[in-house]
Amino acid sequence: MMQKINLLFCIDKNYVDKLIDVLMSIRFHNECYFNVYLMSNNLTKEDIDNIENFISNDNKGQLHPILINDNNFKFPMHIDYISYVTYFRLFSPFIIKDDIDRLLYLDCDLICTGDILELYNMDFQGNTIIACENCLTDRLKHLQAKFNSRFGLPVDNKYINAGMLMIDVKKYREQTSEEELLNFINKNSDILYFQDQDVINVIFYNKIKHVDLRYNYQINAIDFGMERYDCSIVHYSEKNKPWNFDYEFVNKAIPYYNFLKQKGDFETLEKLIKIHTDNYKDYLLRHYCEWKIW
């Protein structure tokens, strides 16, 4: 029997195509039935239909769209390239009324590159959230200590990246409330530098199970590049993304190029690669000469 997994995404209409790519990449590597909860503030019927058509293909999933009236929310924004719809994930366990035990939240700037069912079925060991440590480039590592100091947390507290969150829904509902979350946001609006990610790190700081980075490998933020090949999730967590034509780190774009190859989108693949210099071209040919796209 195919396993059903509960997935959560919070997007605006700019990320419809990327959501479909994430789901497609999961299907490439996992045999499972999608139960997708989709929270948004501005998706059109056409957007929802496009997503639903992909999810329900071959009867392998079901979409649960949840449209949020954004007039009811005033969230502090300190990062210009992250939409405030990410705050919706904070309230998802209360907005989703279904009786589900666990929920896997994923950002849409990542690609699944391996098995995620082991992650999905992982024992919480009494914790509320399963997540990976936030990766920071050397020039930003001082922010870790500043965060802990800012919120009065232990010095050695490990800050997590919220691009992947396994959530124990029942414990989440027991351990916080919509009112507590809103009060915390309002009280700390000036110092939520990483927005709702900061909220999660503070509210649940001692209720988080840390797991190996292969489940949220923040490749843009790792100075030494793609050193691991056993990742299940590759996350392009910084501002620039490999689907942008000005993306500089071609070696780090390899997982995304591989996805385009699996997808059969050789037109996009060729356009992205051909903008780079001959040095990059040689690098890619050494690794992927079988593509024959030059």
C-alpha positions in Angstrom: 0.0 0.0 0.0 1.4 3.4 -1.0 2.2 5.6 2.0 0.3 8.9 2.4 2.4 11.9 3.4 1.0 15.2 4.6 2.8 18.1 3.0 2.5 21.8 3.7 3.4 24.7 1.4 2.9 28.4 1.9 3.3 30.4 -1.3 2.2 33.4 -3.3 1.5 33.2 -7.0 5.2 33.8 -7.9 6.0 30.3 -6.7 3.3 28.1 -8.4 5.8 26.6 -10.9 8.4 26.0 -8.3 5.9 24.2 -6.0 5.1 21.9 -8.9 8.9 21.3 -9.4 9.3 20.4 -5.7 6.4 17.9 -5.9 7.8 16.5 -9.1 11.2 16.1 -7.6 9.7 14.2 -4.6 7.9 11.9 -7.0 11.2 11.1 -8.8 12.6 9.6 -5.6 9.7 8.5 -3.5 6.7 6.3 -4.0 4.0 8.0 -2.0 0.5 9.6 -2.0 0.5 13.4 -1.6 -1.9 15.0 0.9 -1.0 18.6 0.1 -2.1 21.6 2.3 -1.5 24.8 0.4 -1.7 28.1 2.1 -1.7 31.3 0.1 -3.0 34.8 -0.1 -3.4 35.4 -3.8 -3.6 32.2 -5.9 -6.1 32.3 -8.7 -8.4 29.5 -9.7 -6.2 28.8 -12.6 -3.2 28.5 -10.3 -5.0 26.1 -8.1 -6.2 24.1 -11.0 -2.7 23.7 -12.4 -1.3 22.5 -9.1 -4.3 20.2 -8.5 -4.0 18.7 -12.0 -0.4 17.7 -11.2 -1.1 16.4 -7.7 -4.1 14.3 -8.6 -2.4 12.8 -11.7 -2.7 9.0 -11.6 -4.7 9.3 -8.4 -1.5 9.9 -6.4 -2.5 12.9 -4.4 -5.1 15.4 -3.1 -4.9 19.2 -2.8 -6.3 21.1 0.1 -6.1 24.8 -0.8 -6.4 27.3 2.0 -6.8 30.9 1.0 -5.8 33.4 3.7 -7.3 36.9 3.9 -4.0 38.9 4.3 -5.8 42.0 5.5 -5.9 40.2 8.9 -2.2 40.0 9.2 0.5 42.6 9.8 3.8 40.8 9.9 7.3 42.4 10.3 9.4 42.0 7.2 13.2 42.4 7.4 14.3 40.3 4.4 13.2 41.7 1.0 13.3 38.4 -1.0 11.1 36.4 1.4 7.4 36.8 1.1 5.4 37.3 4.3 3.3 34.3 3.4 6.0 32.2 5.1 4.4 33.4 8.4 1.4 31.3 7.6 3.3 28.1 8.5 3.3 29.2 12.1 -0.4 29.0 12.2 -1.0 26.0 10.0 -1.6 23.4 12.7 -4.5 25.6 14.0 -5.9 26.5 10.5 -5.8 22.9 9.3 -8.7 21.2 10.9 -8.1 17.7 9.7 -7.1 15.1 12.3 -3.5 14.5 11.2 -0.6 13.5 13.4 2.4 14.8 11.4 3.0 17.5 8.7 6.1 18.1 6.6 6.6 21.7 5.7 8.9 22.5 2.7 10.0 25.7 1.1 9.7 25.9 -2.6 13.3 26.9 -3.3 14.5 23.4 -2.8 14.8 20.2 -4.8 14.2 16.6 -3.5 17.2 14.5 -4.5 16.6 11.3 -2.5 14.4 9.4 0.0 12.4 11.6 2.3 10.1 8.8 3.7 12.7 8.0 6.4 12.5 11.6 7.5 8.7 11.6 7.4 8.4 8.5 9.5 11.1 9.5 12.0 10.5 9.3 15.7 10.1 12.7 17.3 11.5 11.4 20.6 9.2 13.7 22.6 10.0 16.8 20.5 7.5 18.9 18.6 9.7 19.7 15.5 12.4 17.8 13.5 14.7 20.2 11.6 18.3 20.9 10.5 20.7 23.4 11.8 20.9 26.7 9.9 24.0 26.9 7.7 25.8 30.2 7.6 28.7 31.4 5.5 31.8 32.4 7.5 31.0 36.1 7.2 27.6 35.5 8.8 28.4 33.1 11.6 28.5 35.8 14.2 24.7 36.1 13.8 24.2 32.8 15.7 25.5 34.2 19.0 23.7 37.5 18.4 20.4 35.6 18.0 20.8 33.6 21.2 21.8 36.8 23.1 18.9 38.8 21.6 16.3 36.3 22.8 18.0 35.2 26.0 18.6 31.7 24.8 21.5 29.5 25.9 24.8 30.4 24.2 25.2 26.9 22.7 21.7 26.8 21.3 21.6 25.6 17.7 19.5 27.8 15.4 17.5 25.8 12.8 16.6 26.6 9.2 12.8 26.5 8.8 12.9 25.5 5.1 12.2 21.9 6.2 10.1 21.3 9.3 8.6 18.0 10.4 5.8 19.0 12.7 4.1 16.9 15.4 0.7 18.5 14.9 -0.9 17.5 18.2 2.1 18.5 20.3 2.3 21.8 18.4 -1.3 22.6 19.3 -0.7 21.6 22.9 2.5 23.7 23.4 1.5 27.0 21.8 -1.5 28.9 20.5 -2.4 31.4 17.8 -2.6 34.1 20.5 0.8 33.3 21.9 2.4 33.4 18.5 0.8 36.7 17.5 1.7 38.3 20.9 5.3 37.2 20.4 5.5 38.6 16.9 4.0 41.9 18.0 6.3 42.2 21.0 9.4 41.4 19.1 8.7 42.8 15.6 11.8 45.0 15.6 14.2 42.2 16.3 12.8 39.3 14.2 15.6 39.7 11.7 14.8 36.3 10.1 11.1 36.8 10.5 9.0 33.7 11.3 12.1 31.5 11.4 13.2 33.4 14.5 9.7 32.8 16.0 10.0 29.0 15.5 13.5 29.0 17.0 12.5 30.8 20.1 9.1 29.3 20.8 10.3 25.7 20.3 14.0 26.1 21.1 14.1 23.1 23.6 11.5 21.0 21.7 13.4 20.5 18.4 15.1 17.3 17.3 18.1 18.1 15.1 18.8 15.8 12.2 21.6 15.4 9.6 22.0 18.2 7.1 21.2 15.8 4.2 17.5 16.5 4.9 18.0 20.3 4.4 21.3 20.9 2.7 21.5 24.6 2.3 23.9 24.6 -0.5 24.1 28.3 -1.2 25.2 29.0 2.4 28.0 26.4 2.5 31.3 28.0 1.5 33.0 24.8 0.3 30.3 24.0 -2.2 28.6 20.7 -2.9 30.7 18.2 -1.0 27.9 15.8 -0.2 26.1 13.5 -2.7 23.9 11.7 -0.2 21.5 14.5 0.3 17.7 14.0 0.2 16.9 17.7 0.1 19.0 20.4 -1.5 17.9 23.8 -0.4 18.8 27.0 -2.3 18.2 29.2 0.8 20.1 32.4 -0.1 18.7 35.2 -2.3 20.0 34.0 -5.7 18.6 30.7 -7.1 20.0 28.4 -9.8 17.0 29.0 -12.1 18.0 32.7 -12.3 20.3 33.6 -15.2 22.7 35.6 -12.9 23.3 32.7 -10.5 27.1 32.5 -10.0 27.8 29.1 -8.4 27.5 26.7 -11.3 28.9 23.8 -9.3 26.2 24.3 -6.7 23.5 24.4 -9.4 24.3 20.8 -10.4 21.5 19.2 -8.3 19.0 21.6 -10.0 20.5 20.8 -13.5 20.0 17.1 -12.7 16.4 17.8 -11.8 15.9 19.6 -15.2 17.4 16.6 -16.9 15.1 14.2 -15.0 12.2 16.5 -15.9 13.2 16.4 -19.6 13.4 20.2 -19.7 16.5 20.4 -21.9 15.5 23.8 -23.3 15.7 25.5 -19.9 18.8 23.5 -19.0 20.6 24.7 -22.2 19.6 28.3 -21.7 20.9 28.3 -18.1 24.2 26.7 -18.9 25.0 28.5 -22.0 25.2 31.9 -20.3 28.3 30.9 -18.4 31.9 31.2 -19.4 33.9 28.5 -21.2 35.5 27.6 -17.9 32.1 26.7 -16.4 31.3 25.0 -19.7 34.3 22.8 -19.4 33.5 22.0 -15.8 30.0 20.9 -16.7 31.1 18.9 -19.7 33.6 17.0 -17.5 30.7 16.0 -15.2 27.8 15.7 -17.6 29.2 15.2 -21.1 26.4 12.7 -21.8 23.9 15.6 -22.0 25.3 16.6 -25.4 23.7 20.0 -25.4 26.6 22.1 -26.6 
